Amino acid sequence: MIKTFTQDDVIRYVYEETSPEENLLIEDAMMSEPELMTFFLEALELRALMNKIERQPRKSTVQNILNYSKHHSANPPTRLRHS
């Protein structure tokens, strides 16, 4: 039985979610299918670009969190139970 590999398989390969056996089969498929190899190279490039993204919260968001924490205790008193 011949296994046909898809772009989903290539993405799994890029993110190292495939077994060693699958790796060999996917690598063989990419060598024989130029479209799959092109997709692989593009996926690698996108992964590298996404790894460079740094997200920072706005200063106002940080300030809102700090203001909230000043006015709300982290350990509120427990309520007494009525018997």
N, CA, C and O of each residue as an XYZ file, in Angstrom:
332
protein
N       0.841     -1.183      0.000
C       0.000      0.000      0.000
C       0.887      1.247      0.000
O       1.811      1.359      0.806
N       0.606      2.161     -0.888
C       1.376      3.396     -0.996
C       0.680      4.475     -0.180
O      -0.511      4.731     -0.358
N       1.429      5.102      0.711
C       0.889      6.167      1.551
C       1.062      7.490      0.829
O       2.154      7.817      0.364
N      -0.011      8.240      0.738
C       0.042      9.577      0.158
C       0.138     10.574      1.305
O      -0.689     10.565      2.216
N       1.136     11.420      1.255
C       1.320     12.400      2.317
C       0.716     13.733      1.913
O       0.745     14.126      0.747
N       0.172     14.415      2.903
C      -0.497     15.690      2.674
C       0.300     16.823      3.315
O       1.312     16.599      3.979
N      -0.178     18.031      3.100
C       0.444     19.185      3.737
C       0.329     19.087      5.257
O       1.212     19.553      5.976
N      -0.746     18.487      5.745
C      -0.887     18.290      7.190
C       0.247     17.419      7.733
O       0.781     17.685      8.810
N       0.605     16.391      6.989
C       1.715     15.532      7.406
C       3.020     16.315      7.439
O       3.841     16.133      8.338
N       3.205     17.180      6.460
C       4.427     17.988      6.405
C       4.481     18.942      7.601
O       5.544     19.137      8.192
N       3.357     19.524      7.953
C       3.326     20.421      9.119
C       3.664     19.642     10.385
O       4.418     20.124     11.231
N       3.113     18.451     10.515
C       3.458     17.610     11.665
C       4.956     17.328     11.681
O       5.579     17.316     12.743
N       5.528     17.104     10.511
C       6.968     16.858     10.384
C       7.764     18.092     10.812
O       8.738     17.981     11.555
N       7.346     19.263     10.340
C       8.034     20.514     10.675
C       8.038     20.734     12.186
O       9.029     21.202     12.746
N       6.933     20.398     12.841
C       6.824     20.606     14.286
C       7.226     19.367     15.090
O       6.934     19.268     16.282
N       7.895     18.431     14.426
C       8.456     17.241     15.069
C       7.404     16.433     15.818
O       7.628     15.977     16.940
N       6.247     16.264     15.173
C       5.159     15.489     15.755
C       4.980     14.145     15.045
O       3.931     13.510     15.153
N       5.997     13.730     14.334
C       5.936     12.469     13.602
C       6.936     11.486     14.195
O       7.913     11.878     14.835
N       6.678     10.227     13.974
C       7.579      9.182     14.464
C       8.806      9.098     13.553
O       8.785      9.613     12.435
N       9.863      8.457     14.024
C      11.042      8.285     13.162
C      10.709      7.559     11.852
O      11.274      7.872     10.803
N       9.798      6.600     11.919
C       9.403      5.878     10.706
C       8.671      6.808      9.734
O       8.925      6.789      8.529
N       7.760      7.620     10.276
C       7.042      8.579      9.433
C       8.007      9.593      8.827
O       7.856      9.991      7.672
N       8.995     10.006      9.609
C       9.979     10.973      9.106
C      10.619     10.476      7.817
O      10.723     11.213      6.837
N      11.042      9.231      7.831
C      11.691      8.669      6.642
C      10.744      8.652      5.445
O      11.133      8.993      4.329
N       9.506      8.255      5.689
C       8.528      8.191      4.599
C       8.187      9.585      4.065
O       8.065      9.786      2.857
N       8.037     10.536      4.976
C       7.726     11.906      4.553
C       8.903     12.502      3.787
O       8.710     13.181      2.779
N      10.110     12.251      4.258
C      11.299     12.751      3.555
C      11.377     12.168      2.145
O      11.688     12.878      1.189
N      11.094     10.878      2.024
C      11.079     10.253      0.693
C      10.019     10.899     -0.196
O      10.258     11.164     -1.374
N       8.841     11.149      0.386
C       7.753     11.760     -0.386
C       8.142     13.161     -0.843
O       7.863     13.544     -1.980
N       8.784     13.924      0.037
C       9.185     15.285     -0.338
C      10.240     15.275     -1.442
O      10.267     16.165     -2.292
N      11.098     14.273     -1.423
C      12.134     14.180     -2.463
C      11.528     13.848     -3.829
O      12.068     14.232     -4.867
N      10.411     13.137     -3.818
C       9.817     12.741     -5.096
C       8.666     13.647     -5.541
O       8.213     13.560     -6.682
N       8.195     14.514     -4.645
C       7.090     15.417     -4.981
C       7.528     16.864     -4.763
O       7.548     17.339     -3.627
N       7.875     17.563     -5.835
C       8.363     18.945     -5.705
C       7.382     19.876     -4.988
O       7.802     20.779     -4.265
N       6.078     19.661     -5.185
C       5.091     20.525     -4.527
C       5.149     20.358     -3.012
O       5.028     21.328     -2.263
N       5.334     19.121     -2.575
C       5.428     18.848     -1.142
C       6.709     19.456     -0.571
O       6.703     19.994      0.536
N       7.799     19.373     -1.320
C       9.063     19.968     -0.873
C       8.942     21.485     -0.792
O       9.442     22.097      0.152
N       8.292     22.088     -1.764
C       8.088     23.539     -1.745
C       7.270     23.939     -0.525
O       7.591     24.912      0.158
N       6.211     23.182     -0.258
C       5.389     23.467      0.916
C       6.219     23.328      2.187
O       6.099     24.149      3.096
N       7.052     22.308      2.259
C       7.918     22.092      3.422
C       8.840     23.287      3.648
O       8.964     23.776      4.771
N       9.479     23.753      2.591
C      10.402     24.886      2.723
C       9.664     26.149      3.160
O      10.173     26.918      3.975
N       8.473     26.362      2.623
C       7.672     27.521      3.031
C       7.235     27.400      4.490
O       7.236     28.387      5.226
N       6.864     26.198      4.902
C       6.449     25.979      6.285
C       7.614     26.209      7.247
O       7.429     26.776      8.324
N       8.801     25.775      6.861
C       9.988     26.025      7.693
C      10.241     27.521      7.850
O      10.543     28.004      8.941
N      10.114     28.241      6.744
C      10.335     29.688      6.786
C       9.296     30.371      7.672
O       9.633     31.247      8.468
N       8.040     29.970      7.534
C       6.983     30.552      8.366
C       7.208     30.252      9.843
O       6.999     31.114     10.697
N       7.632     29.036     10.137
C       7.895     28.681     11.534
C       9.009     29.564     12.097
O       8.905     30.052     13.222
N      10.056     29.766     11.330
C      11.160     30.610     11.785
C      10.694     32.046     12.014
O      11.086     32.682     12.992
N       9.862     32.549     11.116
C       9.348     33.915     11.276
C       8.436     34.030     12.496
O       8.503     35.010     13.237
N       7.593     33.037     12.698
C       6.686     33.078     13.852
C       7.453     32.988     15.165
O       7.038     33.569     16.168
N       8.563     32.268     15.165
C       9.364     32.159     16.383
C      10.013     33.485     16.765
O      10.426     33.665     17.911
N      10.104     34.408     15.821
C      10.711     35.714     16.094
C       9.709     36.724     16.652
O      10.102     37.785     17.137
N       8.434     36.402     16.586
C       7.403     37.339     17.032
C       7.457     37.466     18.552
O       7.448     36.471     19.276
N       7.513     38.702     19.013
C       7.458     38.971     20.445
C       6.249     39.851     20.708
O       6.044     40.869     20.047
N       5.476     39.450     21.657
C       4.273     40.211     21.988
C       4.482     40.889     23.328
O       4.989     40.288     24.275
N       4.089     42.134     23.394
C       4.189     42.910     24.624
C       2.826     43.527     24.918
O       2.175     44.049     24.013
N       2.390     43.471     26.176
C       1.120     44.127     26.496
C       1.291     45.648     26.469
O       2.390     46.167     26.664
N       0.194     46.341     26.226
C       0.240     47.801     26.284
C       0.527     48.229     27.719
O       0.179     47.521     28.664
N       1.154     49.374     27.878
C       1.454     49.892     29.219
C       0.173     50.081     30.019
O       0.153     49.842     31.226
N      -0.892     50.507     29.354
C      -2.158     50.719     30.066
C      -2.715     49.398     30.609
O      -3.341     49.380     31.669
N      -2.495     48.314     29.899
C      -2.960     47.008     30.373
C      -2.207     46.601     31.630
O      -2.809     46.141     32.600
N      -0.900     46.770     31.612
C      -0.090     46.445     32.789
C      -0.519     47.321     33.966
O      -0.647     46.838     35.091
N      -0.738     48.593     33.705
C      -1.148     49.508     34.772
C      -2.506     49.114     35.347
O      -2.708     49.184     36.560
N      -3.433     48.704     34.494
C      -4.747     48.249     34.975
C      -4.607     47.040     35.892
O      -5.287     46.959     36.915
N      -3.747     46.116     35.543
C      -3.530     44.926     36.371
C      -2.921     45.321     37.709
O      -3.343     44.833     38.757
N      -1.933     46.201     37.675
C      -1.307     46.649     38.922
C      -2.305     47.386     39.809
O      -2.330     47.177     41.022
N      -3.122     48.242     39.214
C      -4.139     48.957     39.990
C      -5.134     47.984     40.610
O      -5.515     48.132     41.771
N      -5.545     47.008     39.847
C      -6.487     46.009     40.354
C      -5.871     45.259     41.534
O      -6.531     45.045     42.551
N      -4.608     44.863     41.397
C      -3.974     44.081     42.461
C      -3.778     44.899     43.737
O      -3.742     44.333     44.830
N      -3.653     46.209     43.615
C      -3.519     47.061     44.799
C      -4.807     47.077     45.616
O      -4.774     47.184     46.842
N      -5.931     46.970     44.932
C      -7.225     47.127     45.587
C      -7.925     45.809     45.905
O      -9.005     45.816     46.495
N      -7.341     44.699     45.534
C      -7.964     43.400     45.787
C      -6.941     42.465     46.404
O      -5.875     42.221     45.839
N      -7.281     41.952     47.559
C      -6.376     41.059     48.270
C      -6.252     39.728     47.530
O      -7.225     39.214     46.979
N      -5.050     39.190     47.530
C      -4.829     37.894     46.887
C      -5.442     36.768     47.706
O      -5.832     35.739     47.154
N      -5.532     36.955     49.019
C      -6.101     35.947     49.916
C      -7.242     36.569     50.718
O      -7.041     36.982     51.860
N      -8.423     36.637     50.138
C      -9.539     37.241     50.868
C      -9.875     36.405     52.100
O      -9.686     35.189     52.096
N     -10.370     37.049     53.146
C     -10.698     36.298     54.369
C     -11.803     35.284     54.087
O     -12.720     35.538     53.307
N     -11.692     34.137     54.737
C     -12.731     33.117     54.562
C     -13.938     33.499     55.395
O     -13.807     34.077     56.473
N     -15.085     33.178     54.895
C     -16.324     33.494     55.612
C     -16.598     32.415     56.653
O     -16.340     31.230     56.440
N     -17.112     32.853     57.746
C     -17.469     31.901     58.797
C     -18.751     31.190     58.419
O     -19.676     31.796     57.878
N     -18.801     29.918     58.703
C     -20.014     29.146     58.427
C     -20.995     29.306     59.571
O     -20.615     29.332     60.742
N     -22.243     29.410     59.217
C     -23.297     29.455     60.234
C     -23.749     28.038     60.510
O     -24.024     27.277     59.582
N     -23.827     27.681     61.771
C     -24.236     26.324     62.136
C     -25.719     26.153     62.074
O     -26.227     25.067     62.353
